[in-house]
Amino acid sequence: MDRKRLASWSGQKASGKKLRVGASRIKEDPERRVSSAAAKHTKESVMERFIELLSDPNNKSGVSNKEIKAKFNSVDEQHFLVEVINELSLESRLHMSTSGVDNQLFYTLMSDEVAQKYQGLDAQAKLVLQTIEKAGNNGIWTKDIRMQTSIQLQALNKIFKQLEQRRLIKPVKSVTAKSKKLYMLYELTPSKELTGGPWYSGLEFDHEFISELRTFVMHCVRRLNKGQGVTLAEIKNKMVQAKVSRVELSLDDVKQLVQTLVYDYNIETGSVNDNGEVSFVASRRVSTYCDFKWWDALSPDFHFRSIKFEDGVTLGPHELHHHTA
């Protein structure tokens, strides 16, 4: 480059003027602008259809990856679908889980409120949350979470604290292991296997409560239907009317109470009604084990013999002494 051209170039640079290459500037390609606008429209369309699919009330349990591919089957749609899924995942609005024998991938759309709680969680925290979610209302022990996630205890405790503060999980205890903690999702109610059901109060077996209910059941058996027999459903309805229980009892709970009274020989099964329901009546009076001495049951040669009672009932050798008086 000669001195004149060098001086001219330096002057243009110093004056802040833009250098021009050739006789004209490079112009924006109109076809590229149209293509970009079309791509944006396609992505928005895919996003709208994808959210609509996951928001369908029939898809509350999630939509499988196979079904989504069938809905978005063109090359362009599948290309933008990847972007849409990544975008929703980053916003914590999309939950992914596997199910079935073939571990099919399912997508579930989360509400904005839930998404806000999940936002900012790292991959390890999300993994722990998914592991706890799979356990349902039975909960999962800390040891099992460590085994399934391979996360060290110190890091795991920090994640627990973070998830508890966000009210995503909660620690619970079991009546079978009161010193250990299980974790489950915050909004779930622990199963009866953990709490012991209505028969436990604060993880302690409530003897007084059960005794009161057993007494009430005996009143039902003796007084309802003139003592001719009462069904489980009738006992349950009477309990609800009288408000004798501080917690709602199911028909199975009432059955457990009745069975304890049957085992104690306080009540026994009676007839069966037209609906196939078994009725219960008060047991007939039973003599005790100690109405006679041991030597009364021995014959002169020291072998057990039969004993005949006043009501004509004969008790054979080695037979348990349960007979009506």
N, C-alpha and C positions, 0 to 999 in steps of 0.2 A: 504494500500500500504506500503511495507516494505521500509527500508531506502535505500537499493541499487537501487531499482526500482525508488524511488523518486529522487535520485541523478542523475540517468540516464536520467529521464524525464526532470529535470531542466537543464541538460547540453545540451540536444537537443534544448530546448527552447532558451537558452542563445546563442547558436551558430547560431540561425536563421534557422535551418533545419525544413522543414515541417513535421508534424506528419502524419503518414500513418495509416489509419484505415484498419485493417486486412492485408492481404497479397498483395492486389492490389488496385489501385485507381479506382474511379467510372468513367467509360468511357461514352462518349457522345453517345446517342442512334441514330444510322443512320436513323431509321424510322422517328424519330422526326424531323431530319434535312430535310428529303425529304418532310414531311408533311408541314413544315414551308415554304419551297420553293414553293410548290404547292399553298398554301394559298396566298402567295405574287403574284404569277402569276394570280390567280383568281381575286384578288382585282384590279390589274392593268388592267385586261381585262374588268372588270365591269366599272372602271373609264373611260377607253377609249370609250366603247360603250355608256355610259351615256352622256359624253361630245359630242359625235358624234350625238346622238339623239337630244340634245338641240341645237346643232349648225345647224341643218337642216333649210334651209331658210323657209320651210313650217311651222316651229314651232317658228316663231318670237314672237308670242303672248304667248308662253309658252306651256309646256306639262303637262297634268293633272296627278295627282297621280295615278289615275286608269289606265291610259295608260302605265305609267312607271312600275307598278306592273305586267301588262300583258307582258311586254318586258323582265322583270327579274323575272321569275316565280319559279325558283328553290329555295330551302331553303338556299343553300350556297350563291347564287347570292343576295338574299334579305338581308342576313346577312352582306355581304360586301357593299351592296348598302347604308345601314345606315351609315357605316364608310365613304363612298365616299361623301355622302350628307353633313355630319358633317364637313368633311375636306374642301370641297368647300365653305361651309357657313362661316367657320372661316377665310378663305382667302377672304371673301366678293365677291366671284365670282358667287354666286348663289342667285337669288332673288325669294322669295316665296310670293305668293298672293292668295287670294280666289276670286272666281267668280261663278256666276250662282245662281240659286235658292237654291241649296243644298250646297252652299259654298264649292265647289270643290277646292282642293288645286292645284295650278299650279306652276311649276318651270320654271324659265327663266335664261339662262346663260348670264352673263354680260361680257363685254370686259375687257381686262386687264387694260385699261385706266380708265374705270368706277370703276372697282374693287379697284384700288389704291385710288380713292377718298373716297370710302366707308370704306376702311380699317381703323381700330382703333375706329370706332364708337361704342358706347355702345348700349345696348338694347333700352334705352329710345330714343336716337337719331335716331335709325333705325325706331322705331315706329312712331316718328314724321314725318320722311321722307316718310314713306309709306302712312301716312294720307294725307300729302300734295300731294303726287303723285296721289291718288285717285280723288282729286278735279279737275285734268286736267287743262285746260287753263282758267277755270272760277275762279280759286283760292279759298282759304279758309280763313275765318277770324280767328284771334288769339283766339277769344272766342270759336269758334267751335272746334279748335284743342285741347284746354284745356278740353272741354267736352268729346271728343272722346278718349283722351289719359290719362285723370286724372292726368296730371302733373301740379305741381304748377307753377305759373307765373314766379317766379324768376328763377327756373330751366329751364323753357321753353325759357326764353329770352337768357340764356347761350347757349342752344341748337341751337336757331335761329342764333346766332352769329357764332357758330362753323360751321353750315351748309352753311351760307353765305360766310364765308372765304374760304370754299372748293368749292365754286361755284356750289353747289348742289341745292340751292333754291335762290329765290330773292323776295323782297317785292314789291308789286305793289299797285297802288291806283285806285279807281273807280270814274267815273264821278258822280255817285250817292252818294258817301260818301268820299269826298276828304280828310277828316281828319283821316280816318282809313286806316289800312294797311291789305292787303291780302298777302298770300304767295302761290307761285307756283314753279314748277321745273324750274331751271335756263334756260334751253334750250327752254322753251315753249314761244309762243307769246300770250299775253293776248287776250281774246275774245273781240268782238265788244261791248258786253254788259258792259264790264269794261271800255274800252277806248272811247266808243261813236262812233267808226268807223271813217271814213274819215272826218266827219263833225266837229270833235273836234281837237284842237291843244293845247297840254299841259293841257288837261282836261278842256279847255275852248271852248265854242261853237264859231266856226269861221264864223262869219256873213259875213265878207268881201269875204272869199273864196267861200262861197255858193252863194253870190250875183253874183260873176264873172261867176260861172258855170251856173247859171240860165240865165244870159244874153247870154252866148254861146248857150245854148239850144234853146233859142228864135230865134237866128240867124239860127240855123239848121232847125227849123220848118218853118221859112219864106223863106229860100233860097234853101234848098235841094229839089230835085224833083220839082222845080218850085213852091214850096209852096203847092203842091197838097197832101201832107201827108208824114210823115217820121216815121219810126219805131224806137223802143228803140235800136235795134241792130245797125241801121244806125247812130243814134246819138252817141252811144258808140264808134263805129269805127272812126267817125269824131273827137271825143275827143282825141283818141289815136294818130291819124295823126297830129292833131294840137298841141298836148302836152300841153293841157290847165290845166291839173291836176297834182299836185305834188305827188299824190299817185295814185296807180292803182285803178280804180273804177270798180266794178262788174256791171252786168246788173241790179241787184236789187238796187244798189246805184243810177244808172241813172234813174231807175223807180221812186225812191223817189223824185228826183229833178223834174221830169216831173209832178208828182202828186201835188207837191206844186204849180206849175204853173197852173195846172188844177183847184185847189181849189181857186186860185186867179183870175180865169176866163180869164187868158192870153192865154191858149190853150185849145183845146177840142179834143175829140176822133173823128176820121174820119172813113174811110172805113177799112175793113179787107182784107189783101192780100190772095193769094192762100195758103200760109203757115200757115194761121190762126193768123198772127201777126197784131195787131191793129196799125193803123197809127194815127199820131197826126197832127192837123192843127192849125193855129192861130185862136183864137176865133173871131167871128164877133163883131163889135163894140157894146158895151152895154151902154145904157144911165145910168146916175147916179141916185142915190136915191133922189136927191134934184132938179130935173128939174122942179118941181112944188111945190107950197106951200101947207100946210096942209089943208087950207080952200078950196082949189080947189077940194079936194076929198070928201067934205061934201055936202050933199044935203040941200035944205032949211030947212028941219026938223031935221038937224044935224045928219043924218045917213050917213054912208059911201056909196058912189055911185061908179058906174063904170066910167072909164075915157077912151075915145077913142083917140088914137094918130093919127098923120098925115099919118103914113104908114098903117093905117087900123087895127092895133093891139089894142085890148080892154083889159084894166086892170080892173079885177073885184074887188069888195070890199074885203079888207083885203089880197089881193094878193100881193106877193113880187114884187117890181118893177124891174124885169129883162126882158127886151125885146130888140129886135134888132132894130137899128135905120136905 
